[in-house]
Amino acid sequence: MSPPRHLRRLDRIWDNHPVYFITICVAGRRPLLVDDAIATVLCEEWAGMKDKHSWVVGRYVAMPDHVHFFVSPILGSAKPLMTAIGKWKEWTAKRVLKRLGLGGSLWQPEFFDHLLRSEESRSEKWDYVRNNPVRAGLVSEAAEWPYAGAIDFE
């Protein structure tokens, strides 16, 4: 028996390897993230999400006070998105705050997630995100920003 017509798209979205767009902000929007050592921590923890929680990370941009990235579950084994992101925030916070010699919280408690429903949607979102450093006046061209790239997929 097939699902009701209005729910059929949900099966298709899951079967087609969903991709989520994530935004996480630094607590108090403090500009702590644009440093080579901090970027290394963020990338190492993104790469670790695959083995720890069965989520793969695609493209990312780290801005001074927030990060944007794309994630996709490894179907059949992925832990809940909230768990994976929560642990990523916990691990990065411990490492970044120690490196900076700071206490307190690194991240705001919440995060923003958006399910991207098509390749076109993902491409449009990436074009917008990769130009954040340009709009912020940090570089003149997106390709100049050193805190952007991809981990497991483009």
N, C-alpha and C positions, 0 to 999 in steps of 0.2 A: 504494500500500500504506500503510495507516495504522500509526502506531506502536503498540507493545504497549499494552494497556489501562492499565497502571500508569504509563505515560509520557505519555498523552494530555493530562493536565492541564498539563504543561509547555508544550506548544504553545499551549494556551488562555491561559495566563498571559502568554506573550510577545506573542501576537497582541492581547491586550487592554490594551496599554500598561502595563507593569509600573511600580509605584511602590515605591521603596525608602525605608525610614526609616533615617536615619543619625544616629549620636551620635559626637561627637569631643570629647575632654577635653584641657584645658590640661595641659601637663607639670607635674607636682607639684601639680596641682589648684589652681594659683595663681588668685586672683580678679581676672583682668585684663580681662575682656570687657565689663563694663557701664559703658560710656562712649559718649557720642554719636558721637565721632569713630571709635572702634573699631567700633561698630555699622555705621557708614557703610562702612568698609573691608570688613567681612564681607558686607554686602549688595551692594556693587559687585562683589566677586569671585564671589558667587553668581550675579549677573546675567550675568557674563562666561562662565560655564560653558556657556551656550547656544551662543555663537559659537566658543568655544575647543575644546569637547569634545562638543557636541551632547547635552548633558544639561540639562534644565530643572528649576528649583528651585521647589517649592511653598511651603508654610508652613514657618516656622522659629521657634525660640525660642532666644535667646542668654541663657544663665545666666552668673553670674560666672566659672565655671570650666569650662564646657562648652557645646556647642551641639547642638541637635536640628534636623533638617530633613528634608524629603521631596524626593526627586529621581526623575525619570523620563527614560529615554533617548528621543532622537529616533530612532525605528527606522530602521535602514538606514545610519545615519551615526555613531552614538554610539561613542566610544572606550570601552575597558573601564572599568567603574566604579572599579576601583582606581587607574587612571591619572588619571581626572578628579578624584577625591577627593585623591589625592596632590598633584596640581598646585594644587588649591584650597588645601590646607594650606601648600604652599610659598609661594604668592603672598601669602596672608594673613599668614603668619609674617613674611615680609620687611617688609611694610608696617606691621604692628602693632608688631613689635619696634622698628623705626625710630622710629615715632611715640612709643613709650614710653621710648625711649633705653635699651633692654635688649639684651643679647646672649643667646646660647644658643638653646635650642629653645622654640618656643611650644607646640607640640602634642605629645601622647604619640604614639609611633610608630604605634600601631595605631588603628583606628576600628571601630565596631560598625555593621553593616548588617543590615537585616532586610527581606526581600521581603514586602510587604503583598499579600495574595491577594484582597482584596475591598474594596469601598467601606466596608463595615461595619468592617473591620479598620482602615482608614485613619482613619475617624471616631473609633473608640475610642482609637487611638493619639494622635490630635490632642487629644482631650479630656484625656487623661492629661498630655501634654506641656505644653499651654497652662496647666495648673494647677500646673506645677512652681514658678513664683515664689510662688504662694500657699502651697504646702506648705513652701517654704523660709522663709516668714515675711517675704518681701521686699515683698509687697503684700497687700491684703486681698481683692482681686478680680482675676482673670486679665486683665480688660480694662484694668487700670491699668498693667500692665507695658509699658514703652515699647520693649523689645527683642524684639518678636515681630511677625510679619506674614507676608506672602507675596510672592514674587518673580514667577514666571511663571504659576502656577496655584494655585487654592485647594485 
